[in-house]
Amino acid sequence: MDKDTLFSSFGKWVEPINLNIIEDWKNTNLLDRYVKKLSTMVYLFLFIEAQLEKRTGLRSIMRSLQADEDLQEALGIKSISAAQLSRKNNKLKPEVLQTILCDLMTQLHRLQTPNVARIGPVKVIDSTTIGLCLKKYGWATFRKTKAGVKLHLRVTFLEPGVVYPDKAIITPAKPADHTQMDVLIDEADATYLMDRGYLDYGKYDDYCQRGIRFVSRLKNNAVVEEMEERALPEAAKIDRDVKVTLGKGNKRMKNALRMIEITDSQGRPVRIITNRFDLTAEEIGDMYRSRWQIEIFFRWVKQNLKFTRFFGEDENAVMNQIWVCLIAYCLLLLLKMETSTKMSLTDIMVLLKKLIWKPWVNLLAALGWKPSRTSKGRQRKQ
């Protein structure tokens, strides 16, 4: 039998996880010291399976393990208590899972098709706030009656309509989005798409000096000094294209920018600001519209994975579950890229759930996979 027959679909799905990362943590940080049963690897695989199946809680995870011999065989344990799961979830350092996630992001980055067009690589940054019950999650208080955490995310386009997490940070919900710009915007070879929450004139001047390109939406109350009206083609779907400077007094920008005015689908004016003068106004407008891909990403993980309801109330437990959720998403996307299937991630997930303990070759067939190289084998001489 070949490797496609020997591996279960679950085994191949989680195969991209670099287990050497866990070994390094064991050697340097005494991870899993004195642990006999629920190792970090077992915990990770168990919680990834729980993400896929959208388990309702720790007792649901416990019962599913007790009833599933295939899962027992894959993990090397037959049972685990909800209390043990809770302790592990609360004590495991989130940095361990974050490191594993970063490695998966790197693997996805290697699969990215180089963009030879003059637009170049495009990255979108945004955040989503995850609301929490104030009575249960007092450590995450950000208003008098609310608690929550915020996931700041940078995504990169892998192929048309498909994005993958490129960088992620979890913070309390209170800090504004622009406080994470230094972390999320750090490469000069890409164009960053942002919303109004990331408006910062000082940062914009710095990006112009460093050659970092950006496209952002301008706030309605922004002070704009127009310098030069740029000509538009007759058939352009753009209202105006103007060279401007932003701010006044001590906050006035030193570098000139470009302001594109368009009208949205509801007839409202939208002003887009950028330091890219090499593209057409329509290209800038189309690029900004693609910013909605990150909103689609947030909606997908919230609908299809265990992203907004948590198995534990401790800060570590919440952060660990968010990292596991993103790990599961990256594994699904790696599966899509490896098999070159045209199916959506939702359809892939449905098939994976049905065939999770079947041989890997069964899932390949269901995904419509075709080998890249065919052979007729040895031919009998005539």
NUZA-255309 format. One record per residue (C-alpha): residue in one letter; x, y, z. Coordinates in Angstrom, 3 decimals, always signed. Layout:
REM NUZA-255309
+------+----------+----------+----------+
: keza :       xx :       yy :       zz :
+------+----------+----------+----------+
:    a :        X :        Y :        Z :
...
+------+----------+----------+----------+
REM end
This chain:
REM NUZA-255309
+------+----------+----------+----------+
: keza :       xx :       yy :       zz :
+------+----------+----------+----------+
:    m :   +0.000 :   +0.000 :   +0.000 :
:    d :   +1.178 :   +3.543 :   -0.707 :
:    k :   +1.092 :   +6.518 :   +1.652 :
:    d :   -2.276 :   +7.688 :   +0.312 :
:    t :   -3.816 :   +4.409 :   +1.497 :
:    l :   -1.975 :   +4.151 :   +4.810 :
:    f :   -2.890 :   +7.595 :   +6.142 :
:    s :   -6.343 :   +8.463 :   +7.404 :
:    s :   -7.865 :  +11.703 :   +6.195 :
:    f :   -7.415 :  +13.132 :   +9.701 :
:    g :   -3.750 :  +12.129 :   +9.733 :
:    k :   -3.082 :  +13.843 :   +6.417 :
:    w :   -5.086 :  +16.904 :   +7.439 :
:    v :   -2.976 :  +17.560 :  +10.542 :
:    e :   +0.299 :  +16.411 :   +8.946 :
:    p :   +1.519 :  +19.982 :   +8.170 :
:    i :   +1.738 :  +20.722 :  +11.908 :
:    n :   +5.427 :  +20.890 :  +12.821 :
:    l :   +5.667 :  +18.730 :  +15.935 :
:    n :   +9.330 :  +19.724 :  +16.332 :
:    i :   +8.030 :  +23.039 :  +17.680 :
:    i :   +6.430 :  +21.197 :  +20.595 :
:    e :   +9.666 :  +19.239 :  +21.146 :
:    d :  +11.643 :  +22.488 :  +21.249 :
:    w :   +9.265 :  +23.868 :  +23.892 :
:    k :   +9.719 :  +20.670 :  +25.875 :
:    n :  +13.482 :  +21.066 :  +25.814 :
:    t :  +13.662 :  +24.786 :  +26.545 :
:    n :  +10.570 :  +25.497 :  +28.661 :
:    l :   +9.880 :  +22.139 :  +30.327 :
:    l :   +6.617 :  +21.808 :  +28.427 :
:    d :   +4.637 :  +18.648 :  +29.373 :
:    r :   +6.905 :  +17.961 :  +32.324 :
:    y :   +5.365 :  +15.186 :  +34.439 :
:    v :   +2.495 :  +14.866 :  +31.945 :
:    k :   +1.510 :  +11.242 :  +31.403 :
:    k :   -1.653 :  +11.389 :  +29.352 :
:    l :   -2.759 :  +14.758 :  +27.991 :
:    s :   +0.368 :  +15.964 :  +26.208 :
:    t :   +0.361 :  +19.179 :  +24.211 :
:    m :   +0.240 :  +17.190 :  +20.970 :
:    v :   -2.793 :  +15.183 :  +22.146 :
:    y :   -4.465 :  +18.368 :  +23.394 :
:    l :   -3.868 :  +20.109 :  +20.070 :
:    f :   -5.217 :  +17.261 :  +17.920 :
:    l :   -8.214 :  +16.805 :  +20.219 :
:    f :   -9.107 :  +20.498 :  +20.111 :
:    i :   -8.577 :  +20.709 :  +16.336 :
:    e :  -11.046 :  +17.841 :  +15.931 :
:    a :  -13.391 :  +19.730 :  +18.272 :
:    q :  -13.104 :  +22.795 :  +16.008 :
:    l :  -14.019 :  +20.738 :  +12.961 :
:    e :  -17.005 :  +19.129 :  +14.689 :
:    k :  -17.978 :  +22.335 :  +16.577 :
:    r :  -18.105 :  +20.577 :  +19.956 :
:    t :  -20.271 :  +22.414 :  +22.451 :
:    g :  -17.936 :  +22.140 :  +25.455 :
:    l :  -15.316 :  +20.152 :  +27.320 :
:    r :  -17.790 :  +17.427 :  +28.290 :
:    s :  -18.744 :  +17.074 :  +24.642 :
:    i :  -15.058 :  +16.596 :  +23.787 :
:    m :  -14.709 :  +14.058 :  +26.599 :
:    r :  -17.736 :  +12.023 :  +25.478 :
:    s :  -16.756 :  +12.087 :  +21.792 :
:    l :  -13.360 :  +10.617 :  +22.690 :
:    q :  -14.944 :   +7.897 :  +24.815 :
:    a :  -17.297 :   +6.905 :  +21.988 :
:    d :  -14.880 :   +7.108 :  +19.041 :
:    e :  -12.379 :   +4.258 :  +18.740 :
:    d :  -10.771 :   +5.834 :  +15.671 :
:    l :  -10.092 :   +9.031 :  +17.602 :
:    q :   -8.717 :   +6.999 :  +20.504 :
:    e :   -6.339 :   +5.163 :  +18.185 :
:    a :   -5.186 :   +8.388 :  +16.519 :
:    l :   -4.426 :  +10.072 :  +19.857 :
:    g :   -3.153 :   +7.048 :  +21.753 :
:    i :   -5.553 :   +7.533 :  +24.677 :
:    k :   -8.979 :   +6.043 :  +25.400 :
:    s :  -10.465 :   +8.622 :  +27.736 :
:    i :   -9.859 :  +11.966 :  +29.388 :
:    s :  -11.863 :  +13.909 :  +31.954 :
:    a :  -13.335 :  +17.354 :  +31.431 :
:    a :  -11.333 :  +18.550 :  +34.437 :
:    q :   -8.061 :  +17.440 :  +32.824 :
:    l :   -9.004 :  +19.190 :  +29.597 :
:    s :   -9.831 :  +22.355 :  +31.523 :
:    r :   -6.527 :  +22.371 :  +33.421 :
:    k :   -4.519 :  +21.851 :  +30.237 :
:    n :   -6.460 :  +24.523 :  +28.375 :
:    n :   -5.909 :  +27.024 :  +31.190 :
:    k :   -2.212 :  +26.302 :  +31.821 :
:    l :   -0.848 :  +25.871 :  +28.299 :
:    k :   +1.035 :  +28.982 :  +27.217 :
:    p :   -0.681 :  +30.508 :  +24.155 :
:    e :   +2.754 :  +31.246 :  +22.690 :
:    v :   +3.161 :  +27.528 :  +21.939 :
:    l :   +0.105 :  +27.447 :  +19.658 :
:    q :   +0.941 :  +30.862 :  +18.236 :
:    t :   +4.345 :  +29.524 :  +17.137 :
:    i :   +2.663 :  +26.539 :  +15.441 :
:    l :   +0.246 :  +28.913 :  +13.688 :
:    c :   +3.114 :  +31.099 :  +12.451 :
:    d :   +4.782 :  +28.024 :  +10.936 :
:    l :   +1.578 :  +27.113 :   +9.067 :
:    m :   +1.327 :  +30.690 :   +7.807 :
:    t :   +4.867 :  +30.368 :   +6.476 :
:    q :   +3.895 :  +27.185 :   +4.632 :
:    l :   +0.944 :  +28.985 :   +3.040 :
:    h :   +3.197 :  +31.877 :   +2.094 :
:    r :   +5.472 :  +29.496 :   +0.199 :
:    l :   +2.473 :  +28.340 :   -1.836 :
:    q :   +1.556 :  +31.881 :   -2.783 :
:    t :   +1.821 :  +32.524 :   -6.507 :
:    p :   +4.268 :  +35.398 :   -7.070 :
:    n :   +2.402 :  +38.458 :   -8.289 :
:    v :   +4.323 :  +39.745 :  -11.287 :
:    a :   +1.739 :  +42.413 :  -12.078 :
:    r :   +2.614 :  +46.004 :  -11.337 :
:    i :   +0.148 :  +46.067 :   -8.456 :
:    g :   +2.295 :  +43.550 :   -6.555 :
:    p :   +1.387 :  +41.697 :   -3.330 :
:    v :   -1.641 :  +43.021 :   -1.444 :
:    k :   -2.237 :  +42.609 :   +2.292 :
:    v :   -5.365 :  +43.592 :   +4.236 :
:    i :   -5.362 :  +44.542 :   +7.904 :
:    d :   -8.389 :  +44.771 :  +10.168 :
:    s :   -9.666 :  +43.564 :  +13.526 :
:    t :  -12.704 :  +41.839 :  +14.948 :
:    t :  -13.965 :  +42.133 :  +18.509 :
:    i :  -15.170 :  +38.987 :  +20.254 :
:    g :  -17.706 :  +39.846 :  +22.936 :
:    l :  -17.562 :  +38.034 :  +26.288 :
:    c :  -19.763 :  +37.850 :  +29.366 :
:    l :  -18.484 :  +40.388 :  +31.906 :
:    k :  -19.356 :  +38.216 :  +34.917 :
:    k :  -17.365 :  +35.250 :  +33.581 :
:    y :  -14.527 :  +37.086 :  +31.867 :
:    g :  -13.727 :  +39.928 :  +34.247 :
:    w :  -10.093 :  +40.020 :  +33.102 :
:    a :  -11.296 :  +41.208 :  +29.655 :
:    t :  -13.349 :  +44.216 :  +30.810 :
:    f :  -13.401 :  +47.121 :  +28.352 :
:    r :  -16.716 :  +48.818 :  +29.182 :
:    k :  -18.869 :  +49.081 :  +32.277 :
:    t :  -21.177 :  +46.316 :  +31.123 :
:    k :  -19.088 :  +44.462 :  +28.535 :
:    a :  -16.002 :  +42.324 :  +28.194 :
:    g :  -14.169 :  +41.157 :  +25.106 :
:    v :  -10.942 :  +40.535 :  +23.259 :
:    k :   -9.829 :  +41.776 :  +19.870 :
:    l :   -8.128 :  +39.801 :  +17.119 :
:    h :   -5.943 :  +42.047 :  +14.973 :
:    l :   -5.260 :  +40.298 :  +11.695 :
:    r :   -3.292 :  +40.708 :   +8.503 :
:    v :   -4.336 :  +38.545 :   +5.562 :
:    t :   -2.700 :  +37.958 :   +2.188 :
:    f :   -4.338 :  +36.976 :   -1.083 :
:    l :   -3.405 :  +33.398 :   -1.974 :
:    e :   -5.503 :  +33.225 :   -5.135 :
:    p :   -8.591 :  +35.121 :   -6.378 :
:    g :  -11.198 :  +35.041 :   -3.611 :
:    v :   -8.955 :  +33.189 :   -1.130 :
:    v :   -6.993 :  +34.827 :   +1.696 :
:    y :   -4.887 :  +33.364 :   +4.468 :
:    p :   -3.836 :  +34.786 :   +7.851 :
:    d :   -0.405 :  +36.345 :   +7.536 :
:    k :   -0.012 :  +37.859 :  +11.005 :
:    a :   -2.240 :  +37.809 :  +14.075 :
:    i :   -2.286 :  +39.501 :  +17.471 :
:    i :   -4.783 :  +39.125 :  +20.321 :
:    t :   -5.311 :  +42.093 :  +22.649 :
:    p :   -7.986 :  +43.292 :  +25.074 :
:    a :  -10.884 :  +44.866 :  +23.188 :
:    k :  -10.268 :  +48.422 :  +24.409 :
:    p :   -7.095 :  +49.479 :  +22.483 :
:    a :   -7.850 :  +51.182 :  +19.165 :
:    d :   -6.972 :  +49.466 :  +15.904 :
:    h :   -4.212 :  +51.913 :  +14.967 :
:    t :   -2.183 :  +50.918 :  +18.062 :
:    q :   -1.176 :  +47.705 :  +16.252 :
:    m :   -0.012 :  +49.324 :  +13.008 :
:    d :   +3.684 :  +48.967 :  +13.864 :
:    v :   +3.256 :  +45.216 :  +14.257 :
:    l :   +1.003 :  +44.563 :  +11.261 :
:    i :   +2.675 :  +46.896 :   +8.744 :
:    d :   +6.334 :  +45.952 :   +8.534 :
:    e :   +7.160 :  +44.957 :   +4.937 :
:    a :   +7.951 :  +47.312 :   +2.059 :
:    d :   +7.182 :  +44.892 :   -0.778 :
:    a :   +3.381 :  +44.920 :   -0.354 :
:    t :   +0.457 :  +47.344 :   -0.498 :
:    y :   -1.590 :  +47.480 :   +2.718 :
:    l :   -5.356 :  +47.976 :   +2.598 :
:    m :   -6.888 :  +49.590 :   +5.700 :
:    d :  -10.120 :  +51.101 :   +6.929 :
:    r :  -10.618 :  +54.403 :   +8.762 :
:    g :   -9.619 :  +52.874 :  +12.094 :
:    y :   -5.992 :  +52.955 :  +10.977 :
:    l :   -5.839 :  +56.642 :  +10.019 :
:    d :   -2.582 :  +58.094 :  +11.382 :
:    y :   -0.855 :  +61.001 :   +9.612 :
:    g :   +2.442 :  +60.439 :  +11.414 :
:    k :   +2.488 :  +56.797 :  +10.338 :
:    y :   +1.585 :  +57.759 :   +6.776 :
:    d :   +4.576 :  +60.108 :   +6.585 :
:    d :   +6.803 :  +57.359 :   +7.964 :
:    y :   +5.494 :  +54.869 :   +5.370 :
:    c :   +6.185 :  +57.335 :   +2.550 :
:    q :   +9.761 :  +57.745 :   +3.774 :
:    r :  +10.271 :  +53.968 :   +4.091 :
:    g :   +8.655 :  +53.080 :   +0.778 :
:    i :   +5.722 :  +51.237 :   +2.363 :
:    r :   +2.641 :  +51.501 :   +0.149 :
:    f :   -0.880 :  +51.790 :   +1.523 :
:    v :   -4.506 :  +52.377 :   +0.550 :
:    s :   -6.926 :  +53.570 :   +3.231 :
:    r :  -10.274 :  +55.239 :   +3.640 :
:    l :  -10.362 :  +58.855 :   +4.776 :
:    k :  -12.542 :  +60.034 :   +7.661 :
:    n :  -15.272 :  +62.550 :   +6.901 :
:    n :  -13.774 :  +65.181 :   +9.222 :
:    a :  -10.233 :  +64.921 :   +7.839 :
:    v :   -8.577 :  +68.219 :   +6.928 :
:    v :   -7.636 :  +68.019 :   +3.244 :
:    e :   -5.644 :  +70.562 :   +1.243 :
:    e :   -6.030 :  +69.943 :   -2.489 :
:    m :   -2.942 :  +70.558 :   -4.616 :
:    e :   -3.609 :  +69.235 :   -8.103 :
:    e :   -6.572 :  +67.705 :   -9.940 :
:    r :   -5.567 :  +64.663 :  -11.969 :
:    a :   -7.224 :  +63.902 :  -15.290 :
:    l :   -9.572 :  +60.912 :  -15.559 :
:    p :  -10.469 :  +58.800 :  -18.612 :
:    e :  -13.934 :  +59.535 :  -20.019 :
:    a :  -15.330 :  +56.102 :  -19.121 :
:    a :  -13.807 :  +56.028 :  -15.614 :
:    k :  -16.096 :  +55.037 :  -12.728 :
:    i :  -14.215 :  +57.433 :  -10.457 :
:    d :  -15.547 :  +60.836 :   -9.389 :
:    r :  -12.233 :  +62.590 :   -8.695 :
:    d :   -8.492 :  +61.941 :   -8.556 :
:    v :   -6.627 :  +64.647 :   -6.601 :
:    k :   -3.130 :  +65.177 :   -5.218 :
:    v :   -3.499 :  +66.358 :   -1.605 :
:    t :   -1.864 :  +66.880 :   +1.768 :
:    l :   -3.592 :  +65.958 :   +5.026 :
:    g :   -3.806 :  +67.678 :   +8.391 :
:    k :   -2.984 :  +71.160 :   +9.592 :
:    g :   -0.539 :  +72.833 :  +11.943 :
:    n :   +1.798 :  +70.461 :  +13.737 :
:    k :   -0.175 :  +67.491 :  +12.413 :
:    r :   +0.128 :  +68.462 :   +8.757 :
:    m :   +1.724 :  +65.733 :   +6.659 :
:    k :   +5.071 :  +66.405 :   +5.012 :
:    n :   +4.389 :  +64.088 :   +2.062 :
:    a :   +1.735 :  +64.527 :   -0.602 :
:    l :   -0.827 :  +61.770 :   -1.093 :
:    r :   -3.430 :  +60.877 :   -3.658 :
:    m :   -7.160 :  +61.071 :   -2.911 :
:    i :   -9.618 :  +59.036 :   -4.980 :
:    e :  -13.306 :  +59.861 :   -4.646 :
:    i :  -15.859 :  +57.186 :   -5.551 :
:    t :  -19.532 :  +56.514 :   -4.854 :
:    d :  -20.525 :  +53.317 :   -3.056 :
:    s :  -23.460 :  +51.049 :   -3.938 :
:    q :  -25.793 :  +53.125 :   -1.740 :
:    g :  -24.881 :  +56.390 :   -3.406 :
:    r :  -22.645 :  +57.666 :   -0.592 :
:    p :  -19.323 :  +59.367 :   -1.339 :
:    v :  -16.170 :  +57.493 :   -0.288 :
:    r :  -12.717 :  +59.091 :   -0.156 :
:    i :   -9.716 :  +56.789 :   -0.517 :
:    i :   -6.202 :  +57.938 :   +0.318 :
:    t :   -2.986 :  +56.328 :   -0.984 :
:    n :   +0.695 :  +56.974 :   -1.653 :
:    r :   +0.594 :  +54.983 :   -4.903 :
:    f :   +0.813 :  +57.340 :   -7.876 :
:    d :   +1.829 :  +54.584 :  -10.327 :
:    l :   -1.632 :  +52.995 :  -10.663 :
:    t :   -4.787 :  +54.213 :  -12.340 :
:    a :   -7.607 :  +55.603 :  -10.225 :
:    e :   -9.803 :  +52.612 :  -11.115 :
:    e :   -7.072 :  +50.190 :  -10.016 :
:    i :   -6.921 :  +51.977 :   -6.653 :
:    g :  -10.712 :  +51.796 :   -6.331 :
:    d :  -10.816 :  +48.097 :   -7.203 :
:    m :   -7.976 :  +47.390 :   -4.784 :
:    y :   -9.796 :  +49.081 :   -1.920 :
:    r :  -12.992 :  +47.133 :   -2.664 :
:    s :  -11.029 :  +43.886 :   -2.235 :
:    r :  -10.540 :  +44.880 :   +1.421 :
:    w :  -13.874 :  +43.153 :   +2.078 :
:    q :  -12.118 :  +39.797 :   +1.730 :
:    i :  -11.003 :  +40.057 :   +5.356 :
:    e :  -14.610 :  +40.645 :   +6.447 :
:    i :  -15.582 :  +37.502 :   +4.529 :
:    f :  -12.787 :  +35.653 :   +6.345 :
:    f :  -14.017 :  +36.784 :   +9.781 :
:    r :  -17.574 :  +35.796 :   +8.920 :
:    w :  -16.478 :  +32.366 :   +7.668 :
:    v :  -14.536 :  +31.375 :  +10.779 :
:    k :  -17.315 :  +32.632 :  +13.046 :
:    q :  -19.924 :  +30.603 :  +11.171 :
:    n :  -17.945 :  +27.408 :  +10.540 :
:    l :  -15.519 :  +27.038 :  +13.456 :
:    k :  -15.702 :  +27.346 :  +17.250 :
:    f :  -14.544 :  +30.967 :  +17.277 :
:    t :  -16.904 :  +32.987 :  +19.469 :
:    r :  -17.964 :  +30.553 :  +22.245 :
:    f :  -15.224 :  +29.253 :  +24.463 :
:    f :  -14.473 :  +26.072 :  +26.382 :
:    g :  -12.890 :  +27.957 :  +29.311 :
:    e :  -13.075 :  +31.304 :  +31.109 :
:    d :   -9.367 :  +31.786 :  +31.813 :
:    e :   -7.402 :  +34.215 :  +29.618 :
:    n :   -5.105 :  +31.432 :  +28.397 :
:    a :   -8.112 :  +29.269 :  +27.520 :
:    v :   -9.647 :  +32.001 :  +25.352 :
:    m :   -6.391 :  +32.799 :  +23.551 :
:    n :   -5.582 :  +29.114 :  +23.028 :
:    q :   -8.967 :  +28.475 :  +21.429 :
:    i :   -8.571 :  +31.410 :  +19.036 :
:    w :   -5.149 :  +30.107 :  +17.979 :
:    v :   -6.524 :  +26.570 :  +17.520 :
:    c :   -9.347 :  +27.976 :  +15.394 :
:    l :   -6.864 :  +29.747 :  +13.096 :
:    i :   -4.696 :  +26.609 :  +12.988 :
:    a :   -7.716 :  +24.586 :  +11.828 :
:    y :   -8.447 :  +27.185 :   +9.135 :
:    c :   -4.852 :  +27.114 :   +7.863 :
:    l :   -4.913 :  +23.308 :   +7.759 :
:    l :   -8.090 :  +23.391 :   +5.666 :
:    l :   -6.532 :  +25.895 :   +3.292 :
:    l :   -3.339 :  +23.819 :   +3.007 :
:    l :   -5.531 :  +20.809 :   +2.174 :
:    k :   -7.230 :  +22.827 :   -0.558 :
:    m :   -3.899 :  +23.955 :   -2.019 :
:    e :   -2.265 :  +20.518 :   -1.824 :
:    t :   -5.119 :  +18.804 :   -3.671 :
:    s :   -5.653 :  +21.702 :   -6.138 :
:    t :   -9.391 :  +21.253 :   -5.691 :
:    k :  -11.791 :  +23.931 :   -6.901 :
:    m :  -14.189 :  +23.220 :   -4.030 :
:    s :  -14.920 :  +25.877 :   -1.437 :
:    l :  -13.493 :  +25.549 :   +2.067 :
:    t :  -17.022 :  +24.889 :   +3.345 :
:    d :  -17.463 :  +21.925 :   +0.987 :
:    i :  -13.985 :  +20.620 :   +1.850 :
:    m :  -14.837 :  +20.780 :   +5.534 :
:    v :  -18.094 :  +18.870 :   +4.999 :
:    l :  -16.264 :  +16.091 :   +3.118 :
:    l :  -13.490 :  +15.961 :   +5.701 :
:    k :  -16.019 :  +15.504 :   +8.519 :
:    k :  -17.682 :  +12.633 :   +6.655 :
:    l :  -14.450 :  +10.881 :   +5.687 :
:    i :  -12.218 :  +11.890 :   +8.565 :
:    w :  -11.325 :   +8.301 :   +9.612 :
:    k :  -11.443 :   +6.849 :   +6.111 :
:    p :   -8.219 :   +6.341 :   +4.127 :
:    w :   -6.741 :   +9.525 :   +2.690 :
:    v :   -7.240 :   +8.208 :   -0.843 :
:    n :  -11.026 :   +8.273 :   -0.249 :
:    l :  -10.961 :  +11.985 :   +0.505 :
:    l :   -8.727 :  +12.609 :   -2.491 :
:    a :  -11.249 :  +10.919 :   -4.740 :
:    a :  -14.127 :  +12.907 :   -3.223 :
:    l :  -12.238 :  +16.148 :   -3.828 :
:    g :  -11.820 :  +15.208 :   -7.480 :
:    w :   -8.033 :  +15.046 :   -7.201 :
:    k :   -6.069 :  +14.021 :  -10.250 :
:    p :   -2.371 :  +13.119 :  -10.095 :
:    s :   -0.073 :  +15.632 :  -11.735 :
:    r :   +1.802 :  +12.850 :  -13.481 :
:    t :   +0.357 :   +9.740 :  -15.078 :
:    s :   +2.121 :   +6.562 :  -16.093 :
:    k :   +1.003 :   +3.682 :  -18.258 :
:    g :   +3.427 :   +1.418 :  -16.477 :
:    r :   +5.386 :   -1.271 :  -18.273 :
:    q :   +3.992 :   -2.153 :  -21.657 :
:    r :   +4.134 :   -5.696 :  -22.943 :
:    k :   +6.276 :   -5.962 :  -26.044 :
:    q :   +4.338 :   -6.882 :  -29.163 :
+------+----------+----------+----------+
REM end
